[in-house]
């Protein structure tokens, strides 16, 4: 079994440039003198991976002989060799250059934890003059919009300047279910320096857009799918919004003008606009992008553009499993509200519960002294002993019939304590008041973990409206520890804890005060596999993730990476990644990923399938969508006539 690393096209008649020149000086092309066209052939450079033996993969001890027949691997052989499942696995997409579904074994994928690493600096950007449609009706150049956001403060990583701060809660229009536009808040602003060729795409409607060649647009030919701009050609149809009055936020269809089939309506909110020209344009300066909550696209220059779905695919696959296949519970700490749509999707709504962050409560009677010290790392040993005395008293009273207590009761007992050093007492009360100010402590937990963490179900904790990082860390620390201890006692099923922006909750190099949830996540990373408690870490900044947590994630899913330091780090993390494969990572097309580690026998490149829980990312048949729109229009006309 071998992996093709490169393709070279050659022709023996053209091996010596000076000979070709001499022949063609006589006035005839070389093909008129020699049968050169019949001597052109492809050479595939391949890396030998091994031999499929009776007991699995065996090392190849000698090279294949010259002249041996080469054939494309059969699906059954690929499944065995790569460690995939023919059915019943987690289907994440298709093997690159094959139509082979990639179904990963659930146990191998999640038992020893999973990291989804989408490095910043992937390069999908727009020219600064590109107008972004805000939901207020304003049109603002993306350069002006992003520059203004970065002026208030920014972070820099891998050559990308970005901020996740959006104090004005600016929102844009995004394409959602049923080809309908809706509002969505901007969750990040980004820019980077670029020098090279942009593509200027001109459309039949008169619209145009300038963008990097790997920025995706929604192509509508046949079945809808996101395609890198560099793959688009004149004649392709791409998605454009069908609204003319964005300020009102309601469909106001423009007249359906026939432009020689270059402009046609698909729904009240969506038009198909035909590409008439694609021109390269030299450019040097900043290019820009936005990240949008619970979506992967936004409206710019009267077009639908993509802004950046592997983790969501994993969640969908788990929710779709039958009891016979084994169904772990899923708990998602959703920093940006990207998973809340699962609860509204007809295919998943009966298996998903969404809990807003401001509804989350920590039952104080369930908080141990060790957890209080985790929440308050500054608390001294003497203060901890006094708090332990108070907690023991309140627990005894609770068992005798007084009922549960909250943090106010704890504070009152500390303040009323006799024989306690006043300075110690005041300091402890101050720490507890600081904790109380977070507004997440009560007499009982919400949710009731043992009632909502169920096989084949998902709990989405929506933290998108929560701005305090400390509050989010306290919440995650409590939830993770409660889940882990409940699993050890077999009170909840095997579970997958998904952490979006994982570097926020287990940062590397930060003090205990700035990393409240790190210790419990490191514990689950080390010990979780013994109890079937799994982590899925999703991060665009893996260099800031705790090395303890990241090193315990035995399967990595890597999206496109351009930073050479990140590439070198990835090469060092797996001896199976050669320089050739690392080079492929930096040029991965949109929607493709490299999977390495425990889940597969050998690193594989996968075309990640689209999410099924929302459109238009799913593969919707364009003809059927058009027919359904006309049927709906006919029904509305019939209803109107009946009413009149």
N, C-alpha and C positions, 0 to 999 in steps of 0.2 A: 504494500500500500504506500502510495506516495502523494505528496501535496504539491500542486503546481504553483511555483512561486513567481514565474515570469514567462512571458510569451515573446518570441522574437520571430519576425518575418524576414526571410532572406531569399536570395536568388543567386546561384553560382555564376551566372553570366554578368552580374553586376558587382562581383567581389573586388575587381580592380578598376578603380575610377578612371585611371589614365587610359586603359584599354577601351573602355566605353567611349571616352572622349574621342579617341583616334578613329574608331569606327564611325561615329556619328558625324565627324567632320566631312565624311564622304557624301553627306547629304541624305542619308537614310537612317531612320531609327534602328537601334539594335534589334528590335523585335522583327524587323523586316529581313534581317540577315540570318538571325538565329532564332530557334523556337523558345525565346526567353520567357514568354508568358506561361509556358508549360513547366518551367523549372522554378517557379516561385512556391515556397512552402513555409510552413510554420514549424518552429522548434520550441518545445515546451521545456523549460528548466524546472526540475522537480526535486523536492527533498524527500528522501525515503524515510518514512515514519516507522515502519516495522512490518511484521508478518503476523497475520491472524492465525494463531495456532489453536490446538485443542483446548488449552487452558487460558486463552486470552491473547493479548498482544505479546509477541516475542521480538527481541532485537534482531535486526537483519545483520548477519555476520559476514555477508559477502554481497557485492553489487549484482544487479541483474546483468545478464549477458547481452552483448550487442545483437540486435535483431530479434530479441524477444518481443512477443506481441504485447501491446499496451491496450487496455480497454477501460472504459468508464466503470467505476465501481457500482455494483448492483445495490439497490436499497437495503436488502437484508444484510449484506456485508458491511455497509456503512453503519447501520444501526449497531451491529455487534462491535465493530472496530472503534467507533466513536463513543460507545456506551450510551446510546440513545434507546428510547423505548418505542416499539412499533405502534403502541396504542396505550391509552390509560395514563399517559404522563402529562406534564405541564407543557402545553404547546405554546412556544414563544415566537415561532415564525418558521422560516424555511432556510435550509442550508444554502449558503451563497453558491451560485452557479448550478444548483440542483433544485428540483422541485420536491425535495424530500422534507416533509414536515419535521421540525426539530421538537421532539417530545422528550423533556428531561425527567428523569426519575425524581419524584418529590423528595424522597428520603435523602438522596445524594445532593440535591440542590439546596435543601434548607436545614438538614440536621446539624451541619457544622457551620451554619450561618452564611449569609449572602451579602455581598457589597455591590451596589450599582454605582459606578463611578462615571459621572458625566463631567469631564473637565471643562472649566471655563476657557474661553478663547477658541471656541470651535469654529469661528470665522463666518457665521451666517449673518450678514449685515447689509444695511441699506445706505444709500448715499444721503448726505445731510439735508438736501432739499426735499426729500420725500415727505409729502404731507400726510400726517396722521390724523384720522378722524376721531376727535374726542367725543364722548357721549353727550357733551353739552351742545354739540353742533359746531364747535370750533374746528378749524383746520390749522394745525401747527406743524411746521417742518420738524422732522424727528431730531435733527441736529440741535435746534433751539430747545426742544423739549428735554432732551437728555442732558445737554450742557447746563441747563438751568437746574436740573435735579442734582447733578454732580457738583455744582458750585456750592451746595449746602454741606457737602462732605462726601467722601468717596473711599473705596478700597481699591487696591490694585493687585492683580494676580495674573501671572502668565501673560503680561502685556495688555490685559483687559482692565479698563477702569469701570467700576460699577457701583451702584448703591441700591439697597433694597428699601430705602426710606421713601415713603410716598405720603407725606403729611397732609397734602391737599386731597388725598383719595381720588386722584385722577383716574378716569376709566376710559376705555375704548370700546369699539364694537368688535365682537368676535362671532364667528360662524359656529352654530351649535346644531342641536338635533333638528332633523327635518329641513336642512338648508335654511334655517331661520337665524337672523342676526339678533344678538342680545348684548347687553352691557357686561363688561368685566373689568375689574380694577387692575391697574398696572402693579406688578409685584417687584419689578426690577428694571433699572435703566442701565444700559451698557454702551461703551464705545471702545474702539481700538484704532491704532494707526494702521493704515493700509497703503501700500504702494504697488500698483500694478493695474490690471485691466478689470474694470467693472463691465457688466452687460447692461445695455439700454434696450429694454423690450418695449416695442411700440405695438399698439392694439388697434383693432378695427374701429373701436368707439372713439379713438383719439387719445385715450389714456396712454401713459407710459410710466415706466419705473426703471431706476438704475439700482443695481444690487450686485453683490458678489456672486460668483458663478455657482456656489454651493448653497445659496439661500433658496429654500423650497417655495414653490407656488403650487396651488391646487389645480392639477390638470384634469379636465373633464372628458377627455377622449375615451370612449368606451366606459371603463369603470373609473371612478374618481380615485386619485391617489396623489400624494405630495411628491413632487419631482423637483430635483435641483435645477435652478435656472439654466445651468450650463447644458442640460439635457433637452431643453425645449427648442422647438424649431417652428418656423413660420407654418401656419396651418393648425397648430395645436390650439385648443381652446382652454382658457384658464378662468377661474372663478372671479367674478366682480360683484360688488354689492348692487342690489336692485333698488336701493332707496335713493330718493332725491332730497328728502328733508330729514336729516339726521337729528336735528334739534328736537323734533316732536317725538322721536323714539317710536314711531309707528310706521307701518309700511305705507309708502306713498309712491306707488309704482310710476316710473317714467313711461312715456309712450313707447310702445313696442315698434321701434323703427327698423325696417328691413335694410340692412347694410350689406347686402349680398351674402347673407348667412354669416356675417362676421360678428353678429351681436344678437343673441336670442335669450328669451326669458325662460328660466327653469322653475322659479318659485317667486312669490311676492318679494323675497329678499335677495334673490340670487340670479345673476345673469352669466351666460357663457360668452366671453369676449375672445375673439380670435387674434392670435399673434400674426402681425403682418411683417415685422422686421425684428431681427436681433443683431445689435451692433456692439462690438467691443469699444470701450471708451477708456483711455488712459487716465488714471486718477492717482493723486497722492494726497493723503490727509486722513481725517477721522472717518470711520464708517460706524453705523449705529444699529442698535437692536433694543427691543423691549421683551420682557417676560410678562405674561398675562395670567391672572388667577384662573384656575380650573379650565384652562384652555391652552391651545398651542398655536393660535393664529390671531391676527388683528387686521383691521382695514387701514390701508395706506395707499395714497394715490389712486383711489377708486379701485383697489384690488384687494383680494384676500391673501395675506402673506403669512407664512409659518414663522413661529418664533423659536421653537426648539423642538417614551411611554412605556418603558420596559417594566417598571414596578407595577403600573396599573394592569398590565397584561398578566403578571403573576397573580395579583389579587383576583382578577376575573376568573382565571383558571382554577384557583382554589375554591371560589364560590360555586363553580360549575361542576364540581366533583360529586359523585354519588357516595352514599354511605359505604358501599362495598369497596370503593377505591381508597377510603380513608380521607376524612375531612378535618384538618386542623382548624381551630378558630383563628381569626385574624383581628388584630388590634392595630389601628393606624393612627399615628400621631401626625395629623395633617396640618402642616404649618401654613400652607397657602390655600386651603380649601379646594384642592384639586380632586378629592375623592368623594366630596359630598354629593355629586351628581349620581353616584351609584344608587343612592336611596330614592332617586326620582326615576331611574331607569326601570321599565317594566320587567326586564329580564333579571334584575337583581334586587329590586326594592323590598321583596319579602325576606331577604337575607341580610339586610344592612340596616344598622341603627346609627344615626348621626347624633352626637352629643356636642353642643356648642361649648366652647371653652369656659364661658361665664356660667354654665350650668354645672360644671365639674366641682365636686366637693370631696374633701378629705375628712373622713370621720376621725375626730381626735382620739376617741377611745381605741382606735386601731393603730395609732402611731406609737411606736416604741421609743424608748429613750435614744436608741441608736439612730433612729430616723430623725428625731429632733436634732441630734448632733450633726446629722447629714445636712439638714435644712439650715442649721446655724453653726457653721464650722468655727466661728469665732468664739463660741461658748467655751468657758474654761471648765476644767474638771470639777472644781468646787461648785460652780453653778449647775453643772450636770447632776451632781449628787443631790442638790436641793430640789431640782426639778424631778428627779427620780422619786424622792420622798413624797412630793405633792401628787405625782401620778399614781403611786401605790395607794395613797389615801383615797383619791377619787375613784379608782377602780374598786376598792373595797366597798365604798359607799354605793357604787353602781350595782354591785352584786347583791347588796342587802336591800335593794328596792328603790334607791333614789333615781335610777334611770341614767341614760347616757349623759355625758358632759361635753362641753365645747371648749374652745380656747379661752373664751372670756372667763369660764370657771377656773381654768388653770391659772390665769393671770391674777384673778381675785384671791386665790389660795396663796399664791406666792407673795402678794402684797400683804396679806394678813398673817403671814408666818411669824411666830414668836421665836425669839432667841436667834434670829438670823441677822448676820451682818448687814446693816442698811445699805452699804455701798454695793455689796454683792446682790442684795435684793433688787435695788434700783437697776443695776446692769441687766439682770435676768429679765425683769419686767420690760425693759427697753427692747431686748432681743425678741421677746414674745410678742410685743406690740408691733414690732417690725414685721414679724411673720403674719400676724393677724391682718395687717394692712393689705396683704395680697388678696384677701376676700375669697379664699377657696377652702376655709376650714369650717366645719360644722359638726353636729352631733353624730351624723351617720354618713357613710359614703354615698356618693352619686357619681357614677352608676353603681348598682349592685353587681359586682363583678361576676359572681357565680350565676347570675340570671341572664347576663348579656353575653358573656364569653362562652359561646356554644359551638359545637361542631358544625362546620360549613357556614358559619355566620361571620359577619364582620362588624366591628365597632369602630366607627370613625370619630375621633376626637378632633373637632374643628378648632384649630388654634389661630385661624387667620385674622381674627379681630384682636388677638392678644399681642400687645407690643412689648411687655416686660419680659426680657429674656430670663430673669431670675424666676419669675412666676411660672414660665413654661418649664424651666428645669426642675422646680419643686414638683410640679404636676407630673412630669415624666418620671422623676425619681420615685415618687410614691406609687404610680401606676405600675412601673416595671417591677418594683420589689413585691407589691401585692400580687401581681400575676405570677411571679416566680415562686413565691412561697405557697400560693394556692395550687400551683402545678405540682410542687413537691409533695403536697398532701393529697394529690389526685382529686382536688375539688373543681378544677377546670380541665378541659381537654388539652392535648398538645396544642400549642399556639405559635403564631408568627407575629412578632412585634415589629411593625414597620416604622422606621424613623426617617421622615423626610428632613432634609437639612441636618443630617446626623452630626455634623461638626458643631452644631449649636449645643448638643446635649452631651457629647463626650469629646471636648476639645483637647488637643495635645498642647502640653506646655503651659496650661493655665493653672492658677492656684485653686485650692479646694473651694474658696469663696466664689470663684467664677466658673466652677465646674461641678455644681451640686449633684447632677445626675450621673456623672462619669463613673463613680465607683460601682454603683449597682449595675450599670451596663457592662462594665468590665467583668463583673462577677458572672453575669449571664453569658457573656462571651466565652468565659473560661469553663463554666460549670453547666451551662444550659443544655448541652447535647446529652448529658446523662439523664435529663428529665424531659426531653423533647420540648424544650423551650428555645425557640429560634429567633434570631434577629435578621432583619433585612435593613441594611444601612444604605441610604440614598444620599449622595453628596456630590456637589460640584467642586468641592474644595477638599479633596482627600488628604492633602498635605497637612491639613489642620485637624484631622481625625486622630484620636488616641491610637498610638501604634499597637497597644495591647488589644484593642477592639478590632482594628483593621487586620492585624495578623491572624486573628482567630476566625476571620471570614474566609473559609476555605474555597469558596467560589466567588470569582469576580466577573462582573459584566462591565466591559469597558466600551464606552462610546468614543466618538472621534476625539483624538488628542493631537494638538499641534505643538505644545510646549516641549522643547527637547529635553528639559530636565525631567518632566513627567514621563516622557518616553523611556529615558534611561532607567528611571525608577521601576517602571513596569517590566522592562527587560530583566532587571536584577531580581524581580519578584518571582519569576518563573523561568527555569532553564529551558522550557519548551519553546519560549519566544525567541526566535532568531532575529538578526538585524533586518532580514527581509520582511518578516511578519511585523516587526515594529514599524517599518516604513509603511506597511499597508494600513496600520492603525491611523497614522496621520492623514491618510487620504480616504478614510472610510466615507462612503456616501451617506446622505441623510437616511436615517432609519435602519442602519446596519450597526451591529455590535460584535465585539469579540468576547466569547465566553471561555474562561479558563478555570482550572481548578478541579475540585472534587466532583462536580456535576458531570464532567465529560472526561473521556480518556485522553483527549488531545485537544488543544485550543481550536475552536471552530468560529468561523465568521457566519453570522446569522442575519438575514433580513427580517427584522422584528415585525411581527404582525401588528395591524392597527387595533386600537381599542374597539371592543364591541359595545361598550357601554355608552357611547355617544357618537353622533355623526358630525362632520362628514368623514371622520378618520376611518370609519369602517368602510369596507368596499361596497359602496352602494352602486347599483346598476343605473347608469345615467338614463337609459331608455325607459326603464321602469319608473324612475323618479319623474320623468317628463309625462308619462302616461297617467301617473297618479295625480299630478298637478292638474291635468286637463279634466280628469274624472271629478276631482274635487270642485273645480270651477263649474262644471256642468251641474253638479248637485246643488251648488249655491244658487245658480240661476233658476233651477227648478223650484227651489224653496222660495226664492223671491217672487216668482210668478204665482205660486200657490198662495203666498201671503197677500199679494195685491188682488 
